[in-house]
Amino acid sequence: MKTLVIIIHPDLKNSIINKRWIEELNKHPEKYHIHGLHNLYPDEKIDVEKEKQLLEAHDKIIFQFPFYWFNCPPLFKKWLDEVLTYGWAYGSKSGYKLSNKKIALGIAAGINKEDYSTAGRYKYTLEQLTAPFEITFDYVKADYKPLFAFYGAEYNATPERIEKSAQDYISFIENL
């Protein structure tokens, strides 16, 4: 079964990391279903039923996005609010449609990793800052996995690091 990779990037044409990851994923169409929210919903009117069907059809789901303002792009939050509904994702006997599905985040962070630490400039790790996603997916009984991150996209995105991250990203997904 293919892995669903949901891309949430408001400016993908100017992306470096996310665009390279997508290029790598596209080399394996038999393994990955790439689903770009901003391309599909430029007006942000989400087809909730289509999204639910897509989620139900996959056992591994990756949410790939840039991390800025210490959070996800707004369309991802809107998607969570609209798609993870009562009676489908949680809260009733017919709910929990994401139960036991492996879910992980693929994040491009502009800031260097050492700044994301208790002793660093921003006082928290990326794992701590993304805890609401972990709690959300635990709440709907999904099998939340540790995140994958590229740190330093703004300051240290050398071609070598970007290329290595693309290979590492594929390995991360394969090993979920």
Sequence and secondary structure as in RCSB ss.txt:
>XXXX:A:sequence
MKTLVIIIHPDLKNSIINKRWIEELNKHPEKYHIHGLHNLYPDEKIDVEKEKQLLEAHDKIIFQFPFYWFNCPPL
FKKWLDEVLTYGWAYGSKSGYKLSNKKIALGIAAGINKEDYSTAGRYKYTLEQLTAPFEITFDYVKADYKPLFAF
YGAEYNATPERIEKSAQDYISFIENL
>XXXX:A:secstr
  EEEEE  TTGGG SHHHHHHHHHHT TTTEEEEEHHHH TT    HHHHHHHHHT SEEEEEEEEBTTB  HH
HHHHHHHHS BTTTBSSTT  TTTT EEEEEEEESS GGGSSTTSTTSS HHHHTHHHHHHHHHTT EE   EEE
  TTT   HHHHHHHHHHHHHHHHT 
